[in-house]
Amino acid sequence: MSILINQDTSILMIGITGKQGRIHCKRTLESGTKLLAGVAPGKGGQEVEGVPVFETVAEAREKFPQIQSALLLVPPKFVKDAALQALREGIKLLVIVTEFVPVLDALEVVNEAKALGARVVGPNTIGVISPGKSKLGIMPDYIYGKGHIGIISRSGTLTHETASNLTFKGFGLSTCVGIGGDSVIGMNHGDVLELFARDDETDAIVMIGEIGGTSEEMAAAKIKELDLKKPVYAYIAGMYAPENKRMGHAGAIVSGGMGTVKSKVAALEAAGVTVCPTLGKIVEYIEEYNIKTGGRLKTLEPQAD
């Protein structure tokens, strides 16, 4: 088992004929993912890497009714209409890669997803990957080894680095979810934690957060609510960021005493989470836990130098 996606997941790509769409269509197919269709208004009837292109999501799902997941790669001003169309045509998991989506547009999309019982990952995300099974995102799958550690992260770059470090040391991943760095996103840390808590392939969880927003504090409350028994390791980026400094992610906003590194660390530690002072410590702490538990975290063969 894994969360959100698995080897049976069939997907479509919205924006498949654009420059990024063509690049990630090829990479998605190379990963073994079941990418069955693409959508691009005005381009229906074409093919990209052998994948048929349709005018609308409705047409794509009429041909491939098994598709319930979609990757959205369109410019910011088109995201709202494309996302709402996908959700209203039966897409239950929508990953929005696009950055700089207008806040009110993102809010409308997230609210519509909730009303329809669907899930949105992003905007501004690298997506979701269950190594060796499927990916609904833009990450380089070859650095994501298959295993038993789940990752939830607001930063795409730090997700890549953590996954690579763990894989290099012989610890693979069950599922990695980039929740996105914008101020308005669909799934948050707590939502993904709840899924990992029920996943029998996930034996440990890594949370990567950053200053701003309340997702990490909410996750701490969720851990207490779930009485989570699986070990959770967290790293909060931005520990040394100067006050009143504009940061890269739109969600990196501190206000009302919430969203600071101090408040996040305090909340997580109170929930029993091991907070790592550096990104590299995540691997060290997981190695120590694996030894203490007699190899509970099943390891892969270490990567060659």
N, C-alpha and C positions, 0 to 999 in steps of 0.2 A: 504494500500500500504506500501511497504518498499523498500529499495534499494538493488540491486544486487541479493538477494535471497528472496523467499517467500514460502508459504505453498505448492505451486505447483512445486517447484524446485526439479528436480531429479538429483542425483549426482552419480559419480563413484569415487573410491579410488584407486589411483595408488600406489602400494607398500603395498597392503592389507594383504599379507601373512607374512610380517615382524613383529617383536615384537611390534613396535609402531602401525603398521597398524592393527594388531589384537585387540590391546587395544582400539584404537579409532574407529574401526568398531563397536565394542560392544557399546561404549558410544554414537556414532552417531545414531545408531538404537534406543537406549534407549531414545534419545531426540525427537524421532518422525520424524526425517528427512528421506526423501525418498532416502536411499542409495540402489541403484538397482544392482550395479555391482562393481567388483574389477578387477584390472589388475596386473598381475605379470608374466613376461616372464618365461616359464618353469614350471609354476604352473597351467596352464589352465585346466579346468575340476574339480578343487577342489572347496570347499566352505569354507567360513569363516562366522560363525554365521548365516548360511543359505544364505549368499550372494554368488552368483556364481562368480567364478574367470575366467578371460579370458587372453589369451596370449597377446593380443594387444588392444589398444583403439578402433581400427577399428572393431574388432570382438565384443567388448562390445556394441558399438553404432549400429552395425548391428542388434543385438538382442534387444537393448533398444534405438531406435532412438531419444527418447525424452530427453535423457541425453545431456546436454550442459554445465554442470559444473563439475569440478573435483578437488579433494584434492590430492596433491602430497606429498608422504612420502617416499622418497628414499634417499640413501646416496648421498652426494654432487657430487661425480664424475659421477653419473648417471642422475643427474637432467636435464642437457641440452638435452640429447637425449630423455628422457621421456617427458619433457615439449614440445619440438618441435613436437614430435609425436602426443601428445594430441591436440595441437593447429592446426596442419595440418589435423587432423581428425575431426575437427568441434567443438572442445571445445571452448566456448566463454568466460568462466570465469574459470581461473585456479588459485588456491591457492597453493603457494609453501611454505610449512612449513619449509623445510630444511634450516639449518644454514650452514655457511661456504661454500656457493656456489661460485666457482671461479668467479671473477668479469667479465671477458670476456664472460664466459658462461651465466651469468645473463643478460649481455648487449645484447647478441645475442637473448636470449629468449624474452626479453622485446621488442626489435625491430621487431621480427617476429610477436609478438602479435599485435603490432600497424599496421603492414602491412596487417594482416588478419582481422582487426576490432574486435579483442578480448581484454579482460582485464586480467591482471595478478595482483594478490595481493601477495606481498612478493618479494623475498625470506625472510626467517627468520621471520615468522609471526605466530600468533595464529589463523589467519583466519577471517572469517566473521560469525556473528550470528544475526538473527532476532528473538528475544526471542518469544517462543510460536509458531513459524512458521517453521524455519529451521536453520541449522548451517552447515557451510562449513569450519570446523576448529577443533581445539583441546581444546577449552575452556570448563570449567565445566559449563554447561548450567544452572544448578540450582541456580547460583548466579546472573544470568542475568534476571531480571524481565521484563515483557512486559510493554511498555509504550511509551513515546513520546519524548525521548531525544536521539539524535544520538551521537555516540562517534567515533572519529578518533584518532588513537594512533600509535606511533612508538614502544611503550613498551608493551609487553604482560602482564607483572606483574602489571604495573600501570593501565592497562585496567581492569584487574580482580579486583583490589582494588577499582577503581572508580565505576565500575558497581555494586560491592557488597555494597559499601557505599550508592549509590543512591537507590538501591533496598531496603536496610534496612530502609531507611528513607521514603519509599513509592513512589519513583520516578523511573518508569521503563524506558526501552530503546526501541527505534524503531529498530535501527540496529547499531551494533558495528563493526567497521572495523579496524583490526590491519594491518597497511600498511607495517610493517616490519622495522627492524633496520639496514639493510645493506646499503652500499653506493650506490648500484644500485638496485632499486626496480621498480615495475610496477606502480600501482596507488600511487599518493602522496596525501597530505592533500587537496590540491586544487581540485584535481579530485573528491574526495569524497564529498567535500563541495558543488560542483556543483550539485551532485545528491541529497544531502540533501536539497538544496535550492528548489528543485522541488517536494520534498516528502511531501504530505499533512499529513502524520502521524508524522513527525518530527517537533516539535515546538521550540526546543532549541538544541544547538550543543555544545559538549565538545571536545576540541582539546588537546591532550597530545603530547608534543614534547620533544625534548632534544637538548643539544648542538650539533653542527656539522651539516653540510649539509645546504640546503637552502629551504627545504620543507615548513617550517613555514613562511618564508618571502614570498615565492610564494603564500602561502595560503592567506596572508594578501592582496596581490595584487588581488587575485581572489575575495575576499570579496568586495573590492572596485569595481571591474569590474561588479560583479553581483548586486551591490547595495543591499546586503543581509539585509533583515529586521528581520530575526530571530536572537535572542541573541546568541552570541558565547562566551564561557568561555574557557580559555586556561591555561595550566600549562606547564612550561618548566623545565624539569629535568636537573640537572647538574649545578644549579646556583652557587654552591660553589666548583665546581671541580677545582683543581689546574691547572695552565697553564702547557702545554707540558706534561700532564699526559695521558697515554694510557688508553682509556675507553673501556667498554665492547662491545659496538656495533661498527661494522665496519663503520657505517655512522656517528659516533660521531667525525667528523674531522672538525676543525675550520681552515679556510684559507681565505686570502684576505679581512679580516674585516667582512666577512659573517659567519654566523653559531654560533656566540657568543650569550649568553643569552641576553646581552644588545641589540644587533641588532635585535633579534627576538622579544623581548618585545616592542621595539620602533616601529617596523613595525606593530605588531598586535594592539597595542594601537592606532596607527594612523588610523587603519582601523575600530576602534570602538569596538574592542574585549576587554572583561573584562579579564585581566590577573591576575591569582590567585597566591598569594605568596607561598601557600602551597597546596598540593593535597586536604587536608581536607576542604579548603575554597570553593572548587567547590560546594560542597553540600550546604554550608551556603549561598552562593550567589544565587544558584538556588531556595532555600527555600524563600529567600527575594523576588526574581523576581516573584515567584508563588503567594505570598501574594499580591504584588503590582498589579498584573494583574487579581486578583480575581480568582485564581485557573486555569489559562490558561493551565498550565502543569498538566494534569489530573494525579492524584496520585493513587497508589495502596494501598492495606492494608499494613501497616508497618510489617516487618518481626518480628517474636517473638525472644526474646533474647535466 
